[in-house]
Structures are given as C-alpha cells and as structure tokens.
Amino acid sequence: MGVAIIAMSRLAIVTALVALAVAGCAKTYPLRTAERNPAAVGTITAGEDQNKNTTLEVRVEHLAPPTSLESTLSTYVVWVRPNAGQEFTNVGQLAMQSDRSGVLKATTPFSEFDVLVTAEQSGTAKVPSPFVVLEGHARRR
C-alpha cells in the first residue's frame, strides 16, 4: 500500500512538472479589433503539446451579441490558416458567457498561423462570414 502511494505521488509530481514546462513555453499574442465590434479585446496563446502540435487558446472579452451585428447570426467561430494564400479552417465555436467573454481551446498542426473570430449563423460554418470581429497572427515558440 505504501509503495503504491509513493508511486502515485511521484506520478503527480512528474505530471505537474511537465504541465509547468509546457505552460512556460506558451506565448501570448493580441487580437486586433475589427470595425464591426470596436469594444472587443482578445488574445491568442500558442504553445506546443507532447505530439509537437500547436495548442491555442483564444480568449475574448466585450463581444457584442452576434444578433446585434445581424439578426441571423447566433455564435462566434474561431478560424485558423497557415499562410495568407490558403483557406481558413473552422477550429471551433467560442463558448460565450453572460459577461460577453469567451474562451476556445484547440489544437492545430500549424506552427504559425493567422486567426479570425467571426460572427456566424452556425458553429459549423464552412467558410468565414464577412462579420469579422477580431483578427491576429500567432506562432508557437
């Protein structure tokens, strides 16, 4: 029993150290506000996971309700693309809170990428709408 507790304690310590190491490698970038929602602010935090993929966390605040941009819009979606000439990929819908803030955590194979946040009719949109509220660029360290 005592050996199992020691082994579990060591595993917990190693897990905590790995988590700290990964978190320490992340870099945060600002998102630029678009004309459609000038009060919005946001950041992109990019890091690397154990599989050498890029972890990204998009945090936003002060987003107007999507319906205030157009009555048919219902959600915000985060998009990434590796190069300016390529198409954007939907990486997920922002989970919005009542205080008009939201967070999305996702993973991408790209080490450097552009990011858009758009208001959409659905979280499953295939291409970004013209309702861009925030944009930026990030790279993992």
DARA-V621674 format. One record per residue. N is the residue number from 1. RES is the residue in one letter. SS is DSSP state (h for helix, s for strand, l for the rest). PSI is psi in whole degrees, 0 to 359 (999 if undefined). Layout:
((N	RES	SS	PSI) (N	RES	SS	PSI))
This chain:
((1	M	l	314) (2	G	h	324) (3	V	h	319) (4	A	h	320) (5	I	h	319) (6	I	h	316) (7	A	h	318) (8	M	h	322) (9	S	h	317) (10	R	h	318) (11	L	h	317) (12	A	h	319) (13	I	h	315) (14	V	h	316) (15	T	h	317) (16	A	h	318) (17	L	h	319) (18	V	h	316) (19	A	h	319) (20	L	h	320) (21	A	h	316) (22	V	h	316) (23	A	h	325) (24	G	h	341) (25	C	l	354) (26	A	l	149) (27	K	s	142) (28	T	s	136) (29	Y	s	146) (30	P	s	150) (31	L	s	137) (32	R	s	141) (33	T	s	138) (34	A	l	163) (35	E	h	331) (36	R	h	336) (37	N	h	72) (38	P	l	341) (39	A	l	346) (40	A	l	143) (41	V	s	153) (42	G	s	166) (43	T	s	157) (44	I	s	128) (45	T	s	123) (46	A	s	133) (47	G	s	192) (48	E	s	135) (49	D	l	180) (50	Q	l	345) (51	N	l	8) (52	K	l	19) (53	N	l	163) (54	T	s	126) (55	T	s	138) (56	L	s	143) (57	E	s	120) (58	V	s	123) (59	R	s	131) (60	V	s	155) (61	E	s	156) (62	H	l	33) (63	L	l	130) (64	A	l	152) (65	P	l	138) (66	P	h	326) (67	T	h	340) (68	S	h	341) (69	L	h	322) (70	E	l	140) (71	S	l	337) (72	T	l	353) (73	L	l	141) (74	S	l	350) (75	T	s	168) (76	Y	s	139) (77	V	s	143) (78	V	s	135) (79	W	s	147) (80	V	s	153) (81	R	s	143) (82	P	l	327) (83	N	l	154) (84	A	l	331) (85	G	l	350) (86	Q	l	168) (87	E	l	153) (88	F	l	149) (89	T	s	133) (90	N	s	117) (91	V	s	0) (92	G	s	167) (93	Q	s	136) (94	L	l	131) (95	A	s	102) (96	M	s	142) (97	Q	l	168) (98	S	l	338) (99	D	l	12) (100	R	l	28) (101	S	l	162) (102	G	s	159) (103	V	s	139) (104	L	s	130) (105	K	s	132) (106	A	s	173) (107	T	s	141) (108	T	s	151) (109	P	l	350) (110	F	l	136) (111	S	l	339) (112	E	s	138) (113	F	s	157) (114	D	s	151) (115	V	s	137) (116	L	s	147) (117	V	s	122) (118	T	s	154) (119	A	s	135) (120	E	s	161) (121	Q	l	334) (122	S	l	151) (123	G	l	351) (124	T	l	21) (125	A	l	144) (126	K	l	333) (127	V	l	151) (128	P	l	140) (129	S	l	170) (130	P	l	359) (131	F	l	62) (132	V	s	129) (133	V	s	333) (134	L	s	150) (135	E	s	155) (136	G	s	185) (137	H	s	140) (138	A	s	160) (139	R	s	148) (140	R	l	156) (141	R	l	999))
